[in-house]
């Protein structure tokens, strides 16, 4: 693994309210760096473009973290994690990184990384974990979401609601056909009503707390994909 030296013990604060955005080709060569990324890295833009993204890798980061990143995005899945990066002068800064494949005409043509400011408790947890991984006292926990993660949150939520609706329908059919005793009919009727209410509340929650934020996020990433990366 490339080791970037020297390093200092000086942390550079993450720019409040900003996003660090970069794009690479399939080999991790930087093809775009927005102004915020250029500024905090300490490099000139022409020093970043055409270079491997590991130019800003800090030696405190265990190789297992980047192995997991590459394994995940090469499967076409998003990766996220807290990362310590190195500035040109050896200082460092922490980011919460979200890396996604960039696709064109159904093919992955590169990768995009959007970094935001991590919470301090996330940084402390990451520091502890990475130290343990480097000392072989812990394994790096893969953030690859696996089979379940291949489905969007929206899909999984609607699947839950669909299951509830099917359960309600099954209960009502069984009750109407006389297959249940009166006592059980009362019980399953109540269960069906509760299931229906839960479905309604989940739908309302999804609309207010999930669907709208997802729509805003989709618009944000659409702007990035269109080249508005500042």
N, C-alpha and C positions, 0 to 999 in steps of 0.2 A: 504494500500500500504506500502511496506517495505520502511522505512526511514533510509538511511545510514548516520551516523554521526561519527565524527565531520566533518565540512566543513570549508574551508578557503576561502580567497578572492584572492588566487593566481592562475592565469591561466597558464597552461602548454601549450607551443606552439605545434601545430600539426607538426609531422615530415614531412618536405618538401619532396614531391614526393613519399611518402609512402602510402600504403593501410593498414588499420587495418581490419583484416579478422577474423571472428569467425563463428563457426557452432554450432548449438544446436539440441537437439532432439525435439520432438513435444511438450514437456513441458517447453522448454526454458532452459534446462540444457546444459551447455557448453560441447561440445565434441571436439572442436578444437579451438586453439587460436594461431595466427601467432606471430612471434617475435616482430613485431612493436606494436601489441596490448598488449602483455605481458609487454613490456618496458614502454609504456606510462601509463598503468594502475597502475604500482607500485606493482602489485601482482606478486608472483612467479607463474610459469605455473601450478604447482600442486595445487595452491590455487584457480585457475580459473576452471580447468577441474573438472567436476562433480558438479559444483555449478551453481545456477541459474544465468542467465545473468543479473538479476536485482542487482547483486553484485556491478556493476559499475553505477547504477542509481543514479542520483543527485536529492536531494530533491526539487530543483527548477523546475524540470520537472513535469508538471501537469499529473495526472493519465489519463486524457482524451487522451493524446498523445499515451500512450501505449495501451489503450483500442482500439484506432483506428488502431494501428499497428497490434494487434492480430486479430481484426475483418477482416482486409484486407488480411493478409497472410493466415488465415484459410479458406478464400474463394478461395485460390489458386492464388492470385494476388500479384504483387510486391508492396512494400511500400517504400516511401522515405520521408525524413524529416531532419531538423537540430536538433541535440540532444546535450544536455549538459550532460557530463558524469563526474563521481567522481573518483578520484584516491584513492588509498588505504590510503594515508596520509591526505585526505580531500581536496587536490587541485582539480582543474577541467580542462577539455578540451572540446572543441566544435568539433563536427563532422557533416559531411553531410552523413547520413546513407541511404543505399540502402539495403533493406531486401527482400529476395526472398525465396519461398518454394523450397526445394530440393526434387526431385521426383525420384523414382526408380520403374521400372516396372509399371508405371502408378499411383503409390501411393505416396503421400507426406510422407516422412520419417523424415523430419526435416526442419530446416531453416538455411539460410546463410546470414550473414550481412557483407557488404563491406563498409567501411567508408573512406571518403576522406576529405581533408581540405575544410571547407566552406569559402566563401567570408565574409569579415567583415560586409558588409551591410546585409547579410543573418543572421549573428549572432545578430546584433542589432535588426533586425525585429523579430527574434525569441524571444529574451529577452523581448521585449515589449509585444508581443502576449502572452507569457507564464505568464507574470506578470498579465495581464488582465484576463486570464483564471483562474488563482489561486484566483483572487479577485472577480470572478464571474461577471466581466464586459464584458466578451467576451466569445463566444463559440469556441471550438477548431474546425478549419476547416478540415473536413475529406479529406484525400488525396486519398481515395478509388476512382479509376477512373470510377467506375460504368460500365454500359453496353458498352459505347463507348470505354472505356479503355480496354475492353476485347479483342479488335482487335489491332494488332500491328500497329505501325506507318506506316510500309511498306504496310500493307493491306489497311489502310485508304487512303494512297497516291495513290495506284493503283486503288482504288475504284473511287477516284476523276478523275483520268485520264480516267478510263473506262466510267464514266458519260459524260465527255467531248467528248469522241469519239462517244458515242451513240447520244449525242446532235448534233454533226456534221453530222452524218449519217442521222438522222431524218430530219434535215434542208435540206440536199441535196436531199433526196427522195421527200420531199414536193415540192421543187422547180422543180424537173424534172417532176413531175406528173402534173404540171400546176396549182396546187392549190394556188399558190401565184401570186400576181400582179407583173409586172416588177420591180416596185420600191421596193417592199418587197423582191423580188428575189435578188436584189443588196445588200440589207441590210443583209439578212440571209446568202448570199454567203460570205460577208465580215465577218460575225459572225462565220461562219463555218471555214473560214481560220484562224481567230484569235484563235478559239478553238483548232484547230489542232496545231498551233504554240505553244500555251500554253502547250499542252500535250507533245510536243517535248522538250520544255525547262524544264518542270517538270521532264521528264525522264532523261535529262542530269544532272539536279540538284541532282536528287535522286542518280544517279550513282556516282557523284563526292563527294557530301556532306553527303549523308546518307548511301548508300549501303556499301561503303568501311569502314567508321567508325563502322557501325554495324557489319561488318565481323570481324574487329579487336576486337570489344567488345566480339563477340561470341567466338573468339579464347581464349580471356582472361578468360572468364567464363568456357570454356571447360577445361582449365588448372586447374582452381580451383576445378571443379567437379572431375577431375582425381586425386586430392590430392596434387597438386602443389600449396600450400597455403602460401608460404613464400613471 
